[in-house]
Amino acid sequence: MIKKIKILLLVASVFCFNNIKAQITASVFSTPKLSPPIPEAFSLFKFTDIPVSNTTGIPSISIPIYVINSPYAKKHISNSIMQL
């Protein structure tokens, strides 16, 4: 008998409180408009553009010098710098 009352109360609470939600919908609160970072702040992240070896941590810097175009192939001439 007590088990049936507990189940009945559980079912009744589910139907009574079905309007309660854990999160607020996006229509109530909108996210703020974010502006892009200023150039000075963005320049701080330029060091991440240089590829680095995962094993040694040495940056692999390559400077393109010239590109030879032919009907059959394209050849890139570049200078690679290895820092110790």
N, C-alpha and C positions, 0 to 999 in steps of 0.2 A: 504494500500500500504506500509506504513512504517513497519507494523507488518510482512509482507512478506519479506521485506528487512532484518529485524532483524533475522528472522528465517533462511534465506539464508546465512547470515553472520555467524550465529552460526554453521550451518551444514558445511560450507566451512572451518571454523576454526577447527572444529573437524577433518576433513580429512587432513588438512594441518599440524596440530600439533600432529598427532597420534604417532610420534616418540619420543616425550618428555615423560620421565618417572619420577616419583617422587623419586624412589629409584634406586640406582646403583646395578647392578647384581653382584653376587658373583664371577663371572669369572674375573671381572675387578680388584676388591680388594679382597684379601684373608685375613681371620682372622689370627691373630698371634698365634703361637703355645705356649700354656701355659704350664709351667712346674709345677709339684706338689710342694706344700709348703715344706720348710725345716722342719726337725723333731722338732726343737725348736719352730717354729711357730705353727706347728700342735699340739704340746702338750698343747698349750693354750686353745684348744677347748675340752680337755678331760672332763671338768666339765659338759659338756652337755650329757655325757653318763649315768649319774646317774638319775634314774627316780624320779620325784618329784610329790607330790600330788597337783592336781590343786586347791583344796579347801583351804588347809592350807599352802602349800609351804614347807612342811617338806619332806626331802629326805627319800626315802625308800631304805635302804641299806640292802642287803641280801648276806651273805657269805655262799657258798655251802661247806658242810663238807664231806658228804659221799652219795653214791647212792647205794641203795639196789636193786639188780636185782633178780627177781624171774620169773618163767615161766608164771605167770599170770599177774604180774604188776611190775612197776618200781616205787620205793619210793625214793624221794629226802629228805635228811636230811640237813637242813641249819639253820643258825643262823641269825635272823633279828635284826637289830639295829635301834632304834628310837631315833632321836636326838631332843632335846627340844630347 
